[in-house]
């Protein structure tokens, strides 16, 4: 894998990376899950999620302008909290949530691909295809930055065009009606709490903007272009999400959207595209998930390599040749493969949302408490982002406790293991350094 290379990513390439991660599983796998929580108003939840993400992105833009780094969030946390347990643990939460997202995207690829053959989404072939996609992502990522940014930029453009065509076709069939999806007697009514919880999943579909921060020092004119790339990526993704959600809502009743939650776009395309619906939608899904995986793997392996350089996480070569970045790429791919085999789409998304929101709140608190003057951040905006994250996280965990308590338990165990593991590692490292000094 290539070295960190200054000015190796253009503004267009950075936007391609951001939208590459966001417009992947975000709309294909999560739309049905959002509908299950928010009911007929699920398209509005993407708007709310975009607004919350906008507040959240403010801290990252301010930090990126002051500290552009290929380590992204790891470097931001180090500036706020020092190179201790909080920094290492929060950075690992981000890395794990990104790897979880990769497994989500990979399983989405498998689920949609099987629709061509009318095979059940529970087939063993879903994880097989997911593992195959992750292996392909590994091969692309060892090709270097230039190929990655060209590939993701072109593919991101193709999938955006494809999704807009899908949405406009669906809206045309529905007469461009804004009528919400109709429910049925078997569909539970959404509550305020469940709708807020749905926002957690929509935020997960926007979190790809952090991919840009993790490539900061490699972007041309980073002090100016990181913020531009983040704002452009979120705006483009919100536009596409809203169009697609509106199209799905106009063409399918709510119970069918929820029933086909893992492949709802394929079902919604049938009225507009007939027998070609599945092929068309699956084609877009494949393009979207492939680019999403490649961009996400690129970002998380970069961040893990930087954390290794900062001696914040343990590292083993396991006899592998090459530099640390290639090693962290291997670790990223292997962990994503394991998760893709073990968990289903709904549970993967839930764990990822919880870990990401916890990490996000730690970042906002660090900016508010320690860096607001240094990075010239408005404390009101930063605290608003912190409070919004807290409200969404609390609602999401409450709903999951009622419906699938195991997800909350697994997420908490993940967080505890990461914090304890980092504390022990850093204490051992510091003791070793002191002993060496003596």
Secondary structure as the mmCIF struct_conf table of DSSP 4:
data_model
#
loop_
_struct_conf.conf_type_id
_struct_conf.id
_struct_conf.beg_label_comp_id
_struct_conf.beg_label_asym_id
_struct_conf.beg_label_seq_id
_struct_conf.end_label_comp_id
_struct_conf.end_label_asym_id
_struct_conf.end_label_seq_id
HELX_LH_PP_P HELX_LH_PP_P1 UNK A 2 UNK A 4
TURN_TY1_P TURN_TY1_P1 UNK A 6 UNK A 7
STRN STRN1 UNK A 9 UNK A 9
HELX_RH_AL_P HELX_RH_AL_P1 UNK A 11 UNK A 22
TURN_TY1_P TURN_TY1_P2 UNK A 23 UNK A 24
HELX_RH_AL_P HELX_RH_AL_P2 UNK A 25 UNK A 28
TURN_TY1_P TURN_TY1_P3 UNK A 29 UNK A 29
HELX_RH_AL_P HELX_RH_AL_P3 UNK A 30 UNK A 38
HELX_RH_3T_P HELX_RH_3T_P1 UNK A 39 UNK A 41
HELX_RH_AL_P HELX_RH_AL_P4 UNK A 42 UNK A 66
TURN_TY1_P TURN_TY1_P4 UNK A 70 UNK A 72
HELX_RH_AL_P HELX_RH_AL_P5 UNK A 73 UNK A 81
BEND BEND1 UNK A 83 UNK A 84
HELX_RH_AL_P HELX_RH_AL_P6 UNK A 85 UNK A 115
TURN_TY1_P TURN_TY1_P5 UNK A 116 UNK A 118
TURN_TY1_P TURN_TY1_P6 UNK A 121 UNK A 122
BEND BEND2 UNK A 123 UNK A 123
TURN_TY1_P TURN_TY1_P7 UNK A 124 UNK A 124
HELX_RH_AL_P HELX_RH_AL_P7 UNK A 125 UNK A 141
TURN_TY1_P TURN_TY1_P8 UNK A 142 UNK A 143
HELX_RH_AL_P HELX_RH_AL_P8 UNK A 145 UNK A 173
TURN_TY1_P TURN_TY1_P9 UNK A 174 UNK A 176
HELX_LH_PP_P HELX_LH_PP_P2 UNK A 179 UNK A 182
TURN_TY1_P TURN_TY1_P10 UNK A 185 UNK A 186
BEND BEND3 UNK A 187 UNK A 187
HELX_LH_PP_P HELX_LH_PP_P3 UNK A 188 UNK A 190
HELX_RH_AL_P HELX_RH_AL_P9 UNK A 192 UNK A 204
TURN_TY1_P TURN_TY1_P11 UNK A 205 UNK A 206
HELX_RH_3T_P HELX_RH_3T_P2 UNK A 207 UNK A 209
HELX_RH_AL_P HELX_RH_AL_P10 UNK A 210 UNK A 213
TURN_TY1_P TURN_TY1_P12 UNK A 214 UNK A 215
HELX_RH_3T_P HELX_RH_3T_P3 UNK A 216 UNK A 218
STRN STRN2 UNK A 219 UNK A 219
TURN_TY1_P TURN_TY1_P13 UNK A 220 UNK A 221
HELX_RH_AL_P HELX_RH_AL_P11 UNK A 222 UNK A 251
BEND BEND4 UNK A 252 UNK A 252
HELX_RH_AL_P HELX_RH_AL_P12 UNK A 254 UNK A 259
TURN_TY1_P TURN_TY1_P14 UNK A 260 UNK A 262
BEND BEND5 UNK A 263 UNK A 263
HELX_RH_AL_P HELX_RH_AL_P13 UNK A 264 UNK A 268
TURN_TY1_P TURN_TY1_P15 UNK A 269 UNK A 269
HELX_RH_AL_P HELX_RH_AL_P14 UNK A 270 UNK A 273
HELX_RH_3T_P HELX_RH_3T_P4 UNK A 274 UNK A 276
HELX_RH_AL_P HELX_RH_AL_P15 UNK A 277 UNK A 309
TURN_TY1_P TURN_TY1_P16 UNK A 310 UNK A 311
BEND BEND6 UNK A 313 UNK A 313
TURN_TY1_P TURN_TY1_P17 UNK A 318 UNK A 319
BEND BEND7 UNK A 322 UNK A 322
HELX_RH_AL_P HELX_RH_AL_P16 UNK A 324 UNK A 342
BEND BEND8 UNK A 343 UNK A 343
HELX_RH_AL_P HELX_RH_AL_P17 UNK A 345 UNK A 366
HELX_RH_PI_P HELX_RH_PI_P1 UNK A 367 UNK A 371
TURN_TY1_P TURN_TY1_P18 UNK A 372 UNK A 376
HELX_RH_AL_P HELX_RH_AL_P18 UNK A 379 UNK A 403
HELX_RH_AL_P HELX_RH_AL_P19 UNK A 405 UNK A 437
#
